[in-house]
Amino acid sequence: MVKIEFEVNGRQRSGDVESRLTLADYLREVCGLTGTHLGCEHGVCGACTVLLDGEAVRSCLLFAVQAEGSSVTTIEGLSNPGELSHIQEAFRAHHGLQCGFCTPGFIVTAHALLSKNPSPTDEEILDGLSGNLCRCTGYQGIVHAVRSVAVQEPSSSVGEER
């Protein structure tokens, strides 16, 4: 067992975990944050994407101990409880989801993209989302959703959702 301590969605977490416990499993099983989905568990699909110190990462490829001293933000941490972030609202409005399994990973990835580049071109949106897979939507609604937030939101507020 290894002692860990880091922040998850603004809340300090600590405890003893097995060194082999993935960050995804820690978030889901220990923290009860089931919005982080496990798809391929090989880092290919992007369903488990979270922010680690503001960077989009695959939580299935990281061990919980690797987050030591860091700040982790999951889909649940992008908005206040009971509210939708601008990106979540855009996914709903532009039909950027169907079954919803990939949606949390796409939204977290889009949040990271827009935090770095608040006005991406369509090519930059496609490139930024290229590491996430969806089997239902055909991606058009997802791209439209990200584009709508990029157009509507001033650059200073995109990264301030919470």
URDA-V537011 format. One record per residue. SS is DSSP state (H for helix, E for strand, C for the rest). Layout:
BEGIN
ss=SS
ss=SS
END
This chain:
BEGIN
ss=C
ss=E
ss=E
ss=E
ss=E
ss=E
ss=E
ss=E
ss=C
ss=C
ss=E
ss=E
ss=E
ss=E
ss=E
ss=E
ss=E
ss=C
ss=C
ss=C
ss=C
ss=E
ss=H
ss=H
ss=H
ss=H
ss=H
ss=H
ss=H
ss=H
ss=C
ss=C
ss=C
ss=C
ss=C
ss=C
ss=C
ss=C
ss=C
ss=C
ss=C
ss=C
ss=C
ss=C
ss=C
ss=C
ss=C
ss=C
ss=E
ss=E
ss=E
ss=E
ss=C
ss=C
ss=E
ss=E
ss=E
ss=E
ss=C
ss=C
ss=C
ss=C
ss=E
ss=H
ss=H
ss=H
ss=H
ss=C
ss=C
ss=C
ss=E
ss=E
ss=E
ss=C
ss=H
ss=H
ss=H
ss=H
ss=C
ss=C
ss=C
ss=C
ss=C
ss=C
ss=C
ss=H
ss=H
ss=H
ss=H
ss=H
ss=H
ss=H
ss=H
ss=C
ss=C
ss=C
ss=C
ss=C
ss=C
ss=C
ss=C
ss=C
ss=H
ss=H
ss=H
ss=H
ss=H
ss=H
ss=H
ss=H
ss=H
ss=H
ss=H
ss=H
ss=H
ss=H
ss=C
ss=C
ss=C
ss=C
ss=C
ss=H
ss=H
ss=H
ss=H
ss=H
ss=H
ss=H
ss=C
ss=C
ss=C
ss=C
ss=C
ss=C
ss=C
ss=C
ss=C
ss=C
ss=C
ss=H
ss=H
ss=H
ss=H
ss=H
ss=H
ss=H
ss=H
ss=H
ss=H
ss=H
ss=H
ss=H
ss=C
ss=C
ss=H
ss=H
ss=H
ss=H
ss=C
ss=C
ss=C
ss=C
END
